[in-house]
Amino acid sequence: MSRMTPFSSPLLLGFDSMEKTLERLAKTGDGYPPYNIEKLQSDGEAVRLRITLAVAGFAESDLDVSTEENQLVIRGRQKDEEERDYLHRGIAARQFQRCFVLADGMRVVGAELRNGLLAIDLDRPEPQRLVRKINISVKD
């Protein structure tokens, strides 16, 4: 018996990748590092988004921001300093990977690390409305 999903409708053609993306998002449960997403909009400009991650303790060289297919992937890796002799260790060298699924047309404008916050700006240029006439051929 096949599984019924909202994307099983015969009216939704080609949305298989969307269904897989939603399943992948449902599996992510780690809340580290915490983040904000804010909408930045100026008069007359396209909508811009800013994702801000709290990455205190990470240097620029410890962070990697990339796009893979339709995902924004942020990775952080800290090196554990072996030469220190801790009496108490409450701050661990930690690594993370945080992924955000990007809609078609979204692009990363830039990334900035300031005061332990990594801000990544995104925008989406206004798409052109495309109407195309499809010719109908008659075969008798």
CORLINFEN-V127437 format. One record per residue. N is the residue number from 0. OMEGA is omega in radians with two decimals (999 if undefined). BURIAL is 1 if it has 9 or more other C-alpha atoms within 8 Angstrom, else 0. Layout:
BEGIN
n->N omega->OMEGA burial->BURIAL
n->N omega->OMEGA burial->BURIAL
END
This chain:
BEGIN
n->0 omega->-3.12 burial->0
n->1 omega->-3.10 burial->0
n->2 omega->3.12 burial->0
n->3 omega->3.10 burial->0
n->4 omega->3.09 burial->0
n->5 omega->-3.12 burial->0
n->6 omega->3.13 burial->0
n->7 omega->-3.11 burial->0
n->8 omega->3.10 burial->0
n->9 omega->3.11 burial->0
n->10 omega->3.14 burial->0
n->11 omega->-3.09 burial->0
n->12 omega->3.06 burial->0
n->13 omega->-3.13 burial->0
n->14 omega->-3.13 burial->0
n->15 omega->-3.12 burial->0
n->16 omega->3.10 burial->0
n->17 omega->3.12 burial->0
n->18 omega->3.11 burial->1
n->19 omega->3.12 burial->0
n->20 omega->3.12 burial->1
n->21 omega->3.09 burial->0
n->22 omega->3.13 burial->0
n->23 omega->3.12 burial->0
n->24 omega->-3.14 burial->0
n->25 omega->-3.10 burial->0
n->26 omega->-3.12 burial->0
n->27 omega->-3.08 burial->0
n->28 omega->-3.10 burial->0
n->29 omega->-3.11 burial->0
n->30 omega->-3.10 burial->0
n->31 omega->-0.12 burial->0
n->32 omega->3.10 burial->1
n->33 omega->-3.09 burial->0
n->34 omega->3.01 burial->0
n->35 omega->2.98 burial->0
n->36 omega->-3.13 burial->0
n->37 omega->3.14 burial->0
n->38 omega->3.11 burial->0
n->39 omega->-3.13 burial->0
n->40 omega->3.05 burial->0
n->41 omega->3.14 burial->0
n->42 omega->3.06 burial->0
n->43 omega->-3.13 burial->0
n->44 omega->3.07 burial->0
n->45 omega->3.13 burial->1
n->46 omega->3.06 burial->1
n->47 omega->3.09 burial->1
n->48 omega->3.05 burial->1
n->49 omega->3.03 burial->1
n->50 omega->3.14 burial->1
n->51 omega->3.12 burial->1
n->52 omega->3.08 burial->1
n->53 omega->-3.07 burial->1
n->54 omega->-3.14 burial->1
n->55 omega->3.13 burial->0
n->56 omega->3.11 burial->0
n->57 omega->3.04 burial->1
n->58 omega->3.12 burial->0
n->59 omega->-3.13 burial->0
n->60 omega->3.11 burial->0
n->61 omega->-3.03 burial->1
n->62 omega->3.07 burial->1
n->63 omega->3.11 burial->0
n->64 omega->-3.13 burial->0
n->65 omega->3.01 burial->0
n->66 omega->3.11 burial->0
n->67 omega->-3.04 burial->0
n->68 omega->-3.12 burial->0
n->69 omega->-3.12 burial->1
n->70 omega->2.94 burial->1
n->71 omega->-3.08 burial->1
n->72 omega->3.09 burial->1
n->73 omega->3.13 burial->1
n->74 omega->3.06 burial->1
n->75 omega->3.11 burial->1
n->76 omega->3.06 burial->1
n->77 omega->3.09 burial->1
n->78 omega->3.11 burial->0
n->79 omega->-3.12 burial->0
n->80 omega->-3.05 burial->0
n->81 omega->-3.00 burial->0
n->82 omega->-3.13 burial->0
n->83 omega->3.11 burial->0
n->84 omega->-3.05 burial->0
n->85 omega->2.94 burial->0
n->86 omega->3.05 burial->0
n->87 omega->-3.14 burial->0
n->88 omega->3.13 burial->0
n->89 omega->3.13 burial->0
n->90 omega->-3.10 burial->0
n->91 omega->2.98 burial->0
n->92 omega->-2.98 burial->0
n->93 omega->3.03 burial->0
n->94 omega->-3.13 burial->0
n->95 omega->2.96 burial->1
n->96 omega->-3.13 burial->0
n->97 omega->-3.11 burial->0
n->98 omega->3.04 burial->0
n->99 omega->3.11 burial->0
n->100 omega->-3.11 burial->0
n->101 omega->3.07 burial->0
n->102 omega->3.10 burial->0
n->103 omega->3.10 burial->0
n->104 omega->3.11 burial->0
n->105 omega->3.10 burial->1
n->106 omega->3.12 burial->0
n->107 omega->-3.12 burial->0
n->108 omega->-3.13 burial->0
n->109 omega->3.12 burial->0
n->110 omega->-3.11 burial->0
n->111 omega->3.09 burial->0
n->112 omega->-3.13 burial->1
n->113 omega->3.09 burial->0
n->114 omega->3.09 burial->0
n->115 omega->3.11 burial->1
n->116 omega->3.09 burial->1
n->117 omega->-3.13 burial->1
n->118 omega->3.13 burial->1
n->119 omega->-3.12 burial->1
n->120 omega->3.12 burial->1
n->121 omega->2.99 burial->1
n->122 omega->3.14 burial->1
n->123 omega->3.12 burial->1
n->124 omega->-3.14 burial->0
n->125 omega->-3.12 burial->0
n->126 omega->3.07 burial->0
n->127 omega->3.09 burial->0
n->128 omega->-3.08 burial->0
n->129 omega->3.06 burial->0
n->130 omega->-3.09 burial->0
n->131 omega->3.11 burial->0
n->132 omega->3.11 burial->0
n->133 omega->3.11 burial->0
n->134 omega->3.13 burial->0
n->135 omega->3.09 burial->0
n->136 omega->-3.13 burial->0
n->137 omega->3.12 burial->0
n->138 omega->3.13 burial->0
n->139 omega->999 burial->0
END
